[in-house]
Amino acid sequence: MKRALGPSLAVPALLGTAMLSALAPLQVQQLLEYRREAVDAGQVWRLLTGSLVHTSWNHALLNAVGLAVMALVTAPAQRIAGIVWVLAAGTLVMTAEHLIGTHAWARGLSGALYATLVPWALVTWRASGADGGGRAVVALATAFIAGKAVFDAVNAAGSLTAEFIGAPVLHQHHLYGLALGVGLVSAQHVRGRSRHRVA
């Protein structure tokens, strides 16, 4: 039971952080959000904290639901590693925005969630084994989230999601995230094949 305590608390802790960010005073949110000029001035912490603040309660709730769905079908022992990856991916997505993007500011965890989708789907699919129901959940969730990324990219100007969260959808972050996820899985695959050849 004690071993499961850490993983079981990791997800609620991150969910709570994301939701509380919507309650934080405006000055605090502005201090934590990604802002291009501020990062250029040396405030590099914004690359990490930018994914933890949101534009509205709806925005925070949308990201929290996505994270919770993944967590519910992930083995407890893998949840801490998953949370570490989410935080790292959020930082990498904001870094990609800073290096190749054009937006002056950004908030939200969605890029990191998209980065988590591919490795999460692969790990959970393998763990499901012969469980058809578990694999069906993975397949449906993967199809929905990937489809949403494409939908937002095609319909960025009039996105229903933008109306829901009260801010423009930075669909480039979703694509950055998917690219990160594919890159991670590909790197693990190459590493696994290299080890197999050595053995």
C-alpha positions in Angstrom: 0.0 0.0 0.0 2.8 2.4 0.8 4.4 2.0 -2.5 1.2 2.9 -4.3 0.8 6.1 -2.2 3.2 8.2 -4.2 1.8 7.3 -7.6 -1.8 7.6 -6.4 -1.1 11.2 -5.1 1.0 12.3 -8.1 -1.9 12.8 -10.4 -4.3 14.6 -8.0 -1.4 16.9 -7.0 -0.8 17.9 -10.6 -4.6 18.2 -11.3 -4.9 20.4 -8.2 -2.0 22.6 -9.3 -3.6 23.0 -12.7 -7.0 23.8 -11.3 -5.7 26.2 -8.6 -3.9 28.1 -11.3 -7.3 29.4 -12.4 -7.8 30.8 -8.9 -4.4 32.5 -8.6 -4.4 36.3 -8.7 -3.8 37.7 -12.1 -0.4 39.0 -11.2 0.7 35.5 -10.2 -0.6 34.0 -13.4 1.2 36.6 -15.5 4.4 35.9 -13.6 4.1 32.2 -14.4 2.8 32.2 -18.0 5.1 31.8 -21.0 5.9 35.2 -22.3 8.5 35.6 -25.1 9.9 38.9 -24.1 10.3 37.8 -20.5 12.1 34.6 -21.4 14.4 36.6 -23.6 15.1 38.8 -20.6 16.2 35.8 -18.5 13.0 34.6 -16.9 13.5 31.0 -18.1 11.3 29.5 -15.4 8.3 30.4 -17.6 9.3 27.6 -19.9 8.3 25.2 -17.1 5.5 27.1 -15.4 3.8 28.2 -18.6 2.1 24.8 -18.9 0.8 24.9 -15.3 -1.3 28.1 -15.7 -4.5 28.4 -17.8 -6.6 31.0 -19.4 -9.8 30.1 -17.6 -11.5 27.5 -15.5 -12.8 25.7 -18.6 -9.2 25.6 -20.0 -7.9 24.1 -16.7 -10.8 21.6 -16.6 -10.3 20.5 -20.1 -6.6 19.7 -19.5 -7.4 18.1 -16.1 -9.9 15.7 -17.7 -7.4 14.7 -20.4 -4.7 14.0 -17.7 -7.2 12.1 -15.5 -8.4 9.9 -18.4 -4.8 8.8 -19.1 -4.1 8.3 -15.4 -7.2 6.1 -14.8 -6.0 3.5 -17.3 -2.3 3.7 -16.4 -0.7 1.3 -13.9 -0.1 3.0 -10.5 3.6 2.2 -10.7 4.0 4.1 -13.9 2.1 7.3 -12.9 5.0 9.1 -11.3 7.2 8.5 -14.4 4.2 9.8 -16.4 3.9 12.9 -14.4 7.6 13.6 -14.7 7.3 13.2 -18.5 4.2 15.5 -18.6 6.2 18.3 -16.8 9.3 17.7 -19.0 7.1 17.7 -22.1 5.4 20.9 -21.1 8.8 22.5 -20.7 9.9 21.2 -24.1 6.8 22.3 -25.8 7.2 25.9 -24.4 10.9 25.7 -25.5 9.8 24.7 -29.0 7.4 27.6 -29.0 10.2 30.0 -28.0 12.7 28.7 -30.6 10.4 28.1 -33.6 7.0 29.5 -32.7 5.7 33.1 -33.1 3.3 33.6 -30.2 4.0 36.3 -27.7 2.5 34.4 -24.8 1.1 30.9 -24.0 -0.6 29.0 -21.2 -1.8 25.4 -20.8 -0.9 21.8 -20.5 -2.4 20.5 -23.7 0.9 20.4 -25.6 2.3 18.2 -22.9 -0.8 16.0 -23.0 -0.4 15.4 -26.7 3.3 14.6 -26.1 2.2 12.0 -23.5 -0.4 10.4 -25.8 1.8 8.3 -28.0 4.0 6.7 -25.3 1.0 6.4 -23.0 -1.0 4.6 -25.7 1.9 2.2 -26.5 2.6 1.3 -22.8 -1.0 0.9 -21.9 -1.7 -1.2 -25.1 1.1 -3.5 -24.1 0.0 -3.7 -20.5 -3.6 -4.6 -21.6 -2.4 -7.8 -23.1 -5.5 -9.8 -24.1 -7.9 -7.4 -22.4 -10.0 -6.3 -25.4 -11.8 -3.7 -23.3 -8.6 -2.0 -22.1 -7.3 -1.9 -25.6 -10.6 -0.5 -26.9 -10.3 2.4 -24.4 -6.7 3.1 -25.5 -7.7 3.0 -29.2 -10.7 5.3 -28.7 -8.8 7.8 -26.5 -5.9 7.9 -28.9 -8.1 8.4 -32.0 -10.1 11.1 -30.2 -7.1 13.1 -29.0 -5.1 12.8 -32.3 -8.3 13.7 -34.2 -8.8 16.8 -32.1 -5.2 17.9 -32.8 -5.9 17.7 -36.5 -9.3 19.3 -36.2 -7.9 22.3 -34.3 -5.0 22.6 -36.8 -7.5 22.8 -39.7 -10.1 24.9 -37.9 -7.9 27.1 -35.8 -9.6 30.4 -36.7 -13.1 29.3 -35.6 -12.4 26.5 -33.2 -15.2 25.5 -30.8 -12.4 24.8 -28.3 -11.3 28.4 -28.5 -14.8 29.5 -27.6 -14.9 27.0 -24.7 -11.6 28.1 -23.1 -12.0 31.8 -23.9 -8.7 32.1 -25.7 -7.1 31.1 -29.1 -6.1 27.5 -29.4 -2.3 27.2 -30.0 -2.7 24.2 -32.3 1.1 24.3 -33.0 1.7 23.2 -29.4 -0.5 20.1 -30.0 1.6 19.3 -33.1 4.9 19.9 -31.1 3.6 17.6 -28.5 2.7 14.8 -30.9 6.1 15.1 -32.5 7.8 14.8 -29.1 5.7 11.7 -28.3 6.6 10.0 -31.6 10.2 11.0 -31.1 10.3 9.5 -27.6 8.7 6.2 -28.7 11.1 6.1 -31.7 14.1 6.6 -29.6 13.0 3.9 -27.2 12.4 1.5 -30.1 15.9 2.2 -31.5 17.5 1.8 -28.1 15.6 -1.5 -27.6 16.8 -2.9 -30.9 20.4 -1.8 -30.2 20.3 -3.7 -26.8 18.8 -6.7 -28.5 21.6 -6.8 -31.0 24.3 -6.5 -28.3 22.7 -9.3 -26.3 
